[in-house]
Amino acid sequence: MAADDKNRMTRLQRYMKRCHHVQGWLDPYSASFIVELSRIQEDAGMIGGVGEIGVHMGRLFILLKLAAAPAERMFAIDIFEDQHLNVDMSGYGDRRTFQDNVMKWTGDASVEIIQQSSLDVRPADILGRVGRCRLVSIDGGHTEECVDNDLRLIESVLMPMGVAVLDDFYNQVWPAVAAGGARYFLDPSTVLRPFAITPNKLYLSTPAAHDFYRRAIRVSQARWYDKTTPTFGTEVDIFGCGFGEATYRQGLLLRLRNAGVHRAQGILRRGRRLLAMAGGLRPRAPRSWPRDGGPPRGT
């Protein structure tokens, strides 16, 4: 592994253990899933822009930047202190804090910042800064108008095999996100459709790319597969929302039977958090991340 790549992976692993130090919202399993998705794209030779609409203080953006190749350019769209544009009060960003966080955790402050409402951003504003994009998070305004607009905006700048990650589509606190997404998906002129779901995230690409991503993800994330369901005309795989609860319980019992006392205690500690999540309880904060891309282990 080249020195730059090794340093990038070290920073990424460090950040995934400590991203809770950056203000924001990001489920641990969804974080690991996005990293895995980026790895799949990188292994397939995809190179393009990476970015986010609605970066807040940078919790997810930093993850995207650390997962991106050094040569890939990043963009961030946010109103930051221009809060008169935040009509639904869906977050409060601070540009200085965002830039300081990016520098602290990545060691590289190079970001193409577009400080304005995404409703006023045009495809050329993104393409002129970073080119065609392979991976973009959409977490900006949570109104129906903003979500529909942002999906259409990112559709126009994605590579043919690019992926958009839509936040809060199934969040009951923000029903307008689902309404805006449905408006977009039900329009036959639009091209992005869902192929995967993880906690609070919906993953979109063109239907022509669905088989590629679904095959790759079902291999690496088989342990956390929940079910497949048709959604807006396409088959969507769900991961990590129940953390494969039934399968995990069976495997846990088998490992306990075959383990000694000390090993069994360790297995119980690791299992407690996953089973708490599956049961809807509030788990304790994670200490470590597994190499297989699953949720954090340890309690």
matplotlib code that plots the C-alpha trace (Angstrom):
import matplotlib.pyplot as plt

x = [0.0, 1.4, 2.3, -0.5, -3.1, -1.8, -2.0, -5.5, -6.7, -5.1, -6.9, -10.1, -10.0, -9.1, -12.0, -14.5, -13.7, -14.0, -16.4, -18.8, -16.5, -17.8, -21.3, -23.9, -26.0, -24.6, -25.5, -22.3, -23.4, -24.5, -21.0, -19.3, -21.7, -20.8, -17.1, -17.7, -19.7, -16.8, -14.4, -16.5, -16.4, -12.7, -12.0, -14.0, -11.8, -14.3, -12.8, -14.9, -16.1, -17.4, -19.4, -22.5, -25.4, -25.9, -22.6, -23.5, -20.2, -18.8, -19.4, -20.4, -18.4, -15.1, -15.9, -16.5, -13.2, -11.2, -12.7, -12.0, -8.8, -6.3, -6.8, -10.6, -12.1, -14.6, -17.5, -19.7, -23.0, -24.4, -25.9, -23.8, -24.5, -27.1, -29.8, -32.5, -32.5, -33.1, -36.9, -37.4, -34.7, -33.2, -29.7, -27.3, -23.9, -20.8, -18.3, -15.3, -16.0, -16.6, -13.3, -11.5, -13.0, -12.0, -8.4, -8.2, -9.4, -8.1, -5.0, -6.2, -8.6, -9.0, -12.8, -14.9, -17.4, -20.6, -22.2, -25.8, -29.1, -29.1, -32.2, -30.0, -27.2, -26.9, -25.3, -22.5, -21.6, -20.7, -19.3, -17.1, -15.5, -15.2, -16.4, -18.8, -19.5, -19.3, -20.7, -22.8, -24.7, -28.0, -28.8, -29.8, -33.1, -35.8, -38.7, -40.5, -39.3, -35.6, -35.5, -37.0, -34.7, -31.6, -32.3, -32.7, -29.5, -27.4, -28.9, -27.6, -24.0, -23.6, -21.5, -23.4, -22.5, -22.6, -24.5, -26.5, -27.2, -30.4, -30.7, -33.9, -36.2, -37.7, -37.3, -40.8, -39.7, -39.1, -42.1, -41.4, -38.3, -40.4, -42.8, -40.1, -38.4, -41.7, -42.4, -39.1, -39.4, -42.9, -41.8, -41.1, -38.6, -36.2, -33.6, -32.3, -34.0, -33.2, -31.2, -30.3, -31.4, -29.4, -30.4, -31.7, -30.1, -31.5, -29.0, -29.8, -28.3, -29.6, -31.3, -28.6, -26.1, -28.3, -27.2, -23.5, -24.0, -26.4, -24.1, -21.1, -22.8, -24.6, -21.2, -19.4, -22.5, -24.2, -23.9, -26.1, -28.7, -32.3, -34.6, -35.3, -38.5, -39.8, -39.7, -40.7, -40.4, -37.0, -35.8, -34.2, -31.9, -32.1, -29.0, -28.3, -31.8, -32.4, -28.7, -29.7, -31.2, -32.5, -29.3, -27.1, -29.0, -28.5, -24.9, -24.4, -25.8, -23.7, -20.5, -21.3, -21.8, -18.4, -16.5, -14.7, -15.8, -13.5, -14.3, -18.0, -17.8, -16.3, -18.9, -21.6, -20.2, -20.0, -23.4, -25.1, -24.8, -26.1, -29.0, -29.9, -30.0, -32.1, -34.5, -34.8, -32.9, -30.3, -26.8, -23.7, -21.1, -18.8, -15.1, -13.9, -14.8, -14.6, -12.7, -15.6, -17.6, -20.3, -21.4, -19.1, -18.1, -17.5, -19.4]
y = [0.0, 3.4, 5.7, 8.2, 5.5, 4.0, 7.4, 8.0, 4.6, 5.3, 8.7, 7.1, 4.3, 6.9, 9.1, 6.3, 5.6, 9.2, 10.9, 11.5, 14.4, 16.3, 17.7, 16.2, 13.0, 9.8, 6.2, 4.1, 1.3, 3.8, 5.4, 2.0, 1.2, 4.5, 3.7, 0.3, 1.7, 4.1, 1.2, -0.7, 2.3, 2.8, -0.9, -0.6, 2.3, 5.1, 8.5, 11.6, 14.4, 13.7, 16.0, 16.9, 19.2, 20.3, 19.7, 21.2, 20.8, 18.2, 14.8, 12.9, 15.2, 14.4, 10.7, 11.2, 13.2, 10.5, 7.8, 9.7, 9.3, 12.2, 13.3, 13.5, 17.0, 17.7, 20.1, 21.3, 23.2, 24.9, 28.2, 28.2, 31.5, 32.7, 31.3, 33.5, 30.9, 28.0, 28.0, 24.6, 25.0, 21.6, 22.4, 25.2, 25.2, 27.3, 27.7, 28.4, 25.4, 23.2, 24.2, 23.7, 20.2, 19.2, 20.3, 18.7, 15.2, 15.1, 17.3, 18.8, 21.9, 21.9, 22.0, 23.7, 25.6, 26.9, 29.0, 29.5, 27.7, 24.6, 26.0, 28.6, 26.2, 25.1, 22.0, 24.1, 25.4, 21.9, 20.6, 23.6, 22.9, 19.1, 17.6, 14.6, 13.1, 9.5, 9.9, 12.7, 13.0, 15.0, 16.4, 20.0, 21.7, 19.3, 20.8, 19.0, 21.6, 21.4, 17.6, 17.4, 20.1, 18.6, 15.2, 16.7, 18.8, 15.8, 13.6, 16.1, 16.0, 12.3, 9.9, 7.1, 4.8, 7.4, 7.2, 9.7, 9.1, 10.7, 11.5, 11.3, 9.8, 7.5, 9.9, 10.6, 14.0, 15.2, 13.9, 16.5, 14.7, 11.6, 13.8, 15.5, 12.1, 10.6, 13.6, 13.0, 9.2, 9.3, 11.6, 9.3, 11.9, 11.4, 8.6, 7.9, 5.1, 3.5, 0.2, 0.1, 1.3, 1.6, 3.4, 6.9, 6.6, 5.8, 5.0, 5.9, 5.3, 4.7, 1.3, 0.2, 0.4, -1.4, -5.0, -4.0, -2.4, -4.9, -7.9, -6.3, -5.1, -8.4, -10.1, -7.7, -6.9, -10.3, -10.4, -7.3, -8.0, -7.7, -8.1, -7.1, -5.1, -3.4, 0.4, 2.9, 0.2, -1.3, -4.0, -2.4, -4.3, -3.3, -3.6, -2.9, -1.7, -4.8, -5.9, -9.3, -9.9, -13.5, -14.7, -12.9, -14.3, -17.9, -17.3, -15.7, -18.7, -21.1, -19.2, -19.1, -22.9, -23.4, -20.7, -20.8, -18.5, -15.6, -15.8, -16.0, -12.8, -11.0, -12.3, -11.2, -7.7, -7.4, -8.8, -6.6, -3.5, -5.1, -6.8, -3.5, -1.8, -4.5, -4.2, -0.4, 0.4, 3.1, 1.4, 2.7, 4.5, 2.3, 1.8, 0.1, -0.7, -4.2, -4.7, -6.5, -3.3, -4.1, -1.9, -1.0, -3.7, -3.4, -1.6]
z = [0.0, -0.9, 1.9, 1.1, 1.0, 4.3, 6.0, 4.6, 6.0, 9.4, 9.6, 8.5, 11.1, 13.8, 12.8, 12.7, 16.3, 17.3, 14.9, 17.8, 18.8, 15.8, 16.3, 14.0, 13.4, 11.9, 12.7, 13.3, 11.0, 8.2, 8.5, 8.0, 5.1, 3.3, 3.7, 2.2, -0.7, -1.4, -1.3, -3.8, -6.2, -5.7, -6.4, -9.6, -10.8, -10.3, -9.8, -9.5, -7.3, -3.8, -1.6, 0.5, 0.5, 4.1, 6.0, 9.4, 11.4, 9.1, 10.8, 7.6, 5.2, 7.0, 6.6, 2.9, 2.5, 4.3, 2.2, -1.1, -3.0, -2.6, -6.2, -5.9, -5.3, -2.6, -2.5, 0.4, 0.0, 3.1, 4.1, 7.3, 9.1, 6.6, 8.8, 7.3, 4.4, 6.9, 6.6, 8.3, 11.0, 10.0, 11.4, 12.1, 10.4, 11.2, 8.4, 10.6, 12.8, 9.7, 8.1, 11.4, 11.8, 8.3, 8.9, 12.3, 11.2, 7.6, 7.6, 4.4, 4.3, 0.5, 0.0, -2.7, -0.5, -2.0, 0.7, -0.5, -0.6, -2.7, -4.4, -6.0, -7.0, -10.6, -11.9, -13.5, -10.1, -9.0, -12.3, -12.7, -9.3, -9.0, -12.3, -12.4, -9.0, -7.9, -4.3, -2.8, 0.4, 0.4, 3.9, 3.2, 3.6, 4.8, 3.0, 0.2, -2.3, -1.2, -1.2, -4.7, -5.9, -4.4, -5.9, -9.3, -8.8, -7.9, -10.6, -13.1, -11.8, -11.0, -13.0, -14.7, -11.8, -9.2, -5.9, -3.9, -0.2, 1.0, 4.7, 6.9, 4.3, 6.9, 9.8, 11.3, 12.6, 9.0, 6.9, 4.2, 3.3, 2.4, 0.5, -1.5, -2.3, -3.3, -5.6, -7.3, -7.5, -8.9, -11.7, -14.7, -16.1, -13.2, -13.2, -9.7, -7.7, -4.4, -4.1, -0.4, 3.0, 6.3, 9.5, 8.4, 4.9, 1.5, -1.3, -4.9, -8.3, -11.8, -12.2, -14.6, -11.7, -9.1, -9.8, -9.6, -6.1, -4.8, -5.7, -4.1, -1.0, -0.4, -0.2, 2.2, 4.3, 4.4, 8.1, 8.4, 5.7, 7.0, 4.0, 0.4, -0.5, -3.6, -3.3, -6.0, -8.7, -7.7, -5.4, -2.3, 0.2, 3.8, 6.1, 9.7, 10.7, 12.8, 12.7, 11.4, 14.9, 14.5, 12.8, 15.3, 18.3, 17.0, 16.3, 19.7, 21.5, 19.4, 20.2, 23.9, 24.0, 22.4, 24.3, 27.7, 30.5, 29.7, 25.9, 26.7, 28.8, 25.8, 23.4, 25.8, 26.0, 22.2, 21.8, 24.3, 22.2, 19.0, 20.7, 22.5, 19.1, 17.6, 20.5, 20.1, 23.4, 23.7, 23.4, 25.1, 23.0, 20.8, 21.5, 18.3, 14.7, 13.2, 10.0, 8.3, 8.0, 10.6, 13.5, 16.3, 18.7, 22.4, 25.1]

ax = plt.figure().add_subplot(projection="3d")
ax.plot(x, y, z, "-o")
ax.set_aspect("equal")
plt.show()
